Amino acid sequence: LSKENRSREEGSAPAIVVSGLSFRYPGAETDTLTTVSLDITPGSQLAIVGPSGCGKSTLLGLLLGVLAPTAGGVTVGGQRPSEYFARDDVRVGYVGAESFLVAGTIRDNLMLGAFLRKGQNAEIAADIETQFDIFPRLRERRDQLAGTLSGGEQQMLAIARALMSRPRLLLLDEPSLGLAPLVVKEIFAVIRALKARGVTILLVEQMATQALAVADRAYVLETGSITLQGTGAELRRDPKVRAAYLGEG
């Protein structure tokens, strides 16, 4: 969808709302997340940065409905996780560091991403061409087996597959993990292109420099709590962030 069409379709209400979210794993003595609150408006990109073990992946598990909060709540498109997975009009796309592609061609994987969209053959075909516009390298290899792609190409295909569901929200969990620097640069170029197309994204990333550069808003998550928030540009200028995450202390 174009940015204009997404704005008309989704309106101005937040695409995602997290209110006072807390979570404690069974048997743990302390919360992994403590009263986390944030929201994302349609078409914006939000980044969450923080050290390993700070609760970033737990937050994504709560957004996906894999985990149930001990306090607070999550809504995406006005629906709780238990509700929006049962509906065709509220979809959440997820791409982790592991692409988990199926055995088959690039086209097979893209078709799999659209499996919920019954009776939309023309629209699905058009969306495949859109993905090839975003990822020209995939167009060149459209009939190639996914397992023969490079690590960066597999990550691109995983993102394209997630977009085939036309998600209301796209979750990107450490998309740069394990990739070479030049490939990381390509992945973030793709994220910028998605931003220009109005895709709503929540990006969890340890590479703070790149994440803050593409984010409209950003949060620093440390030991389960949000310690700083602001625009991506504001956090890039913050002395604490520069020292802790940008290697400029």
Beta strands, then each sheet from edge to edge (+ up, - down):
strand 1: 16-23
strand 2: 33-40
strand 3: 45-49
strand 4: 71-76
strand 5: 92-95
strand 6: 169-173
strand 7: 201-204
strand 8: 217-222
strand 9: 225-231
sheet 1: 2+ 1- 4+
sheet 2: 5+ 6+ 7+ 3+ 8+ 9-
end
